[in-house]
């Protein structure tokens, strides 16, 4: 018995992005393919393949692609410049190529050229740098959510489609393009060095001569089941029809978190005293899946609202206010306002504790992390302000805000020109009826955020840095005000850990859970309720009525001289409602009014590198080879046959 | 590494053995049964050898490369010895079975000769041994990659296939020679078989210098083949008559009764 080398296969797992089915009201139906490869340095000796395991503990691999079911194989090519694309697209001798590029080359022009030559491109891998690109990068559109907002041919036509001001000038629209090949992102670590080294060893042309087989190649797996557009995809889902239901794609959705400052009676729907709604958004995204840091686009706004809710807790409990404040956090605003459209729909259908009649005014906190020269801008909708009563209310709101800001180091201004509202949840409310509303942003005519909805919208983009050489305690003391400390810590927690991507409905994203519990803790009060009662949402054993408050059990911290945590129950008014686009309730998958975004299901997401031998050895040619071997038995040796049988 | 390599290596490794099976064994149910039983015996010997190997690897020091190498050599030697032991055990079993078969059958001669049994059992051993040697390599050869990213030789698949073919044929020759040695109580013959098996297995430690392991193996295979031919009663005269299809006695003897 002889022992041969044992072949061990590991695969490096790529975390891919989702294939989002565009709503069919778009002229093209983009399906995105984005992958993120997270490679570890675990290297096992292996004869055929080199693959790594992923480090991220995320459970879901989001991928999108039109990679074939058995993965796409391409000869590695390290793209050095845009001119070097010629090798990939025209002159290279061994197509299809798997293009590796630094993120500086991940631009619209390069990607569009690759898209056009996609017969010779097997896939793209982008090496993500550790520092943000200084010139900015935004894969979102120049005019985000232009078709799902309030401005259209019938409402402020001169303001629609960013005619007056382009909100996201750095946007290159890559997130909404359709690619036929997988696109992965790689962290710049040892494994990526290995890939580059493999290219240098085997694939690089030396002295002008072409590289010879065997060549280094990479295979990326990220097959997405979804097809064409949402309507087709949802139709092909077989949920409920067969014994083994299979869903090809699922709608994006999550929960909206809301909390009135004073408890409402949630069972009685409709008429309350006027509410002032204060809202922020919970979600963000990037080109690649499982990366959605959303520091400026989501975290800044929601932290501000949380801090405000906490600061106002005592004031709203004691003071007799004619109007109560209704804190709301919407999810899915990036994808054509999933959360806010759902809430407005529920309000219209009387499915929500308050009605549209009860909403008196709306204040929205948008992107507020980057205010420069201590100026904060208040955006309003000029079309609704043509109505006299609305104009009056808006003026009151603005002057109140300006008065409030007088004592602080912040100046509050309105942009002096007639321009539309920036993309914001208020637009969906305005579609229902003209509310007086103000959106607070840190920019006046175009985003200050250079990394809007991209993987670079992280702590660095917020310029959250301490002076160097501070210990953690000193860092905490650096920000003196305790309220500020709390807000700062929350912000740091969120931008470093949370992924703001909304994902499908059956998966609750981390920010939703965090905000729900944070809001409960910050606006609620401790209740003398046992753990069991608390978890069962009741005051005590006898309490049987349905409540307008909610209870959540806090594990608490362990006191200094013991290891047992001391938990307590918090009574608050925080609730969550489903944030699923009304299009899916109505089963109108071609809806022009509501978001119809879905996410594809996928099989495995991973990748590996290896050497490939010549194309001559592949299937087409091999048929010839096997043929020639069969012609061994000629007519001469018939006698031989008879002997042996 | 694509379908061509897969099919090529499969046919190289198993081609001769499968053609032998198809032309000489497939029509006779008794031969097929004994072939499969032989394969099973080889499998049992492998099971025992791998049990010992597994336990010894678990209790050994996994960090020390020299210890692992020593363990590998020990494993190879043990496995060879166990295989030959089971070949002997199968021989004993077949002898006993033959007496029983004779008692049961109505004919006066044995339905299957000891020489045929030797050939069939050797081939059975060979099939199973070949399968275990090469199937995992074949499975990997279907994928898109080829050997070499760690700097290993490109000829891995091909040389594995050739080695497997040699091993299968060798098992068949050893079977014939071994049974003959046991029949005639020539123990040096048995020892020669065991020694040559050890030599061939230890030659594989020369890999990845495939030339220095394959060439001696093929030389040994050819010599074993000639020895087995003579053991089975062949001679140059027989060979000539057979090839020119003129040996009528032989034809008559193998003619099936009506």
Contacts between the chains, C-beta under 8 A, distances in Angstrom:
chain1	res1	chain2	res2	distance
A	1	B	46	6.9
A	1	B	49	6.7
A	1	B	75	7.9
A	1	B	76	6.2
A	1	B	79	3.7
A	1	B	80	6.4
A	1	B	83	6.8
A	1	B	129	7.3
A	1	B	201	6.1
A	2	B	76	6.6
A	2	B	133	7.1
A	2	B	163	7.6
A	2	B	167	7.8
A	2	B	200	8.0
A	2	B	201	5.0
A	2	B	204	3.7
A	3	B	72	6.1
A	3	B	75	6.8
A	3	B	76	6.6
A	3	B	204	7.6
A	4	B	133	7.0
A	4	B	137	7.0
A	4	B	160	6.5
A	4	B	204	7.5
A	4	B	207	7.4
A	5	B	156	7.9
A	5	B	207	7.9
A	7	B	136	6.7
A	7	B	137	7.4
A	7	B	140	5.1
A	9	B	140	7.9
A	45	B	150	7.0
A	46	B	150	6.9
A	47	B	147	5.6
A	47	B	150	6.5
A	47	B	152	5.8
A	47	B	156	7.1
A	48	B	140	5.9
A	48	B	143	7.2
A	48	B	145	4.9
A	48	B	146	7.3
A	48	B	147	6.0
A	48	B	149	7.3
A	49	B	143	7.8
A	49	B	145	5.6
A	49	B	149	7.3
A	50	B	149	5.8
A	50	B	150	7.8
A	73	B	144	4.6
A	198	B	149	6.6
A	214	B	146	5.8
A	214	B	148	5.5
A	214	B	154	6.7
A	216	B	149	7.0
A	217	B	144	7.1
A	217	B	145	7.2
A	219	B	144	6.0
A	219	B	145	7.8
A	608	B	145	7.9
A	609	B	149	6.9
A	610	B	143	7.9
A	610	B	144	7.0
A	610	B	145	2.9
A	610	B	146	7.1
A	610	B	149	5.5
A	611	B	145	6.2
A	611	B	146	5.2
A	611	B	147	7.3
A	611	B	148	4.3
A	611	B	149	5.0
A	612	B	1	7.7
A	612	B	144	6.2
A	612	B	145	6.4
A	612	B	146	6.2
A	613	B	1	5.8
A	613	B	2	7.4
A	613	B	5	7.8
A	613	B	146	4.5
A	613	B	154	7.5
A	617	B	1	6.9
A	617	B	2	5.1
A	617	B	4	4.4
A	617	B	5	6.2
A	618	B	2	4.8
A	618	B	3	7.1
A	618	B	4	6.8
A	619	B	2	6.8
A	619	B	3	4.7
A	619	B	4	7.3
A	621	B	4	6.8
A	622	B	2	7.2
A	622	B	3	5.2
A	622	B	4	3.3
A	622	B	7	6.5
A	622	B	8	7.9
A	625	B	4	5.9
A	625	B	7	8.0
A	625	B	8	7.0
A	626	B	7	5.6
A	626	B	8	7.8
A	626	B	11	7.7
A	629	B	11	6.5
A	639	B	245	3.0
A	640	B	242	7.6
A	640	B	243	7.5
A	640	B	245	7.3
A	641	B	23	6.8
A	642	B	251	7.3
A	643	B	242	6.2
A	643	B	245	7.9
A	643	B	250	7.1
A	643	B	251	7.2
A	643	B	254	6.8
A	644	B	23	4.8
A	644	B	24	5.0
A	645	B	23	6.4
A	645	B	24	7.3
A	645	B	27	6.1
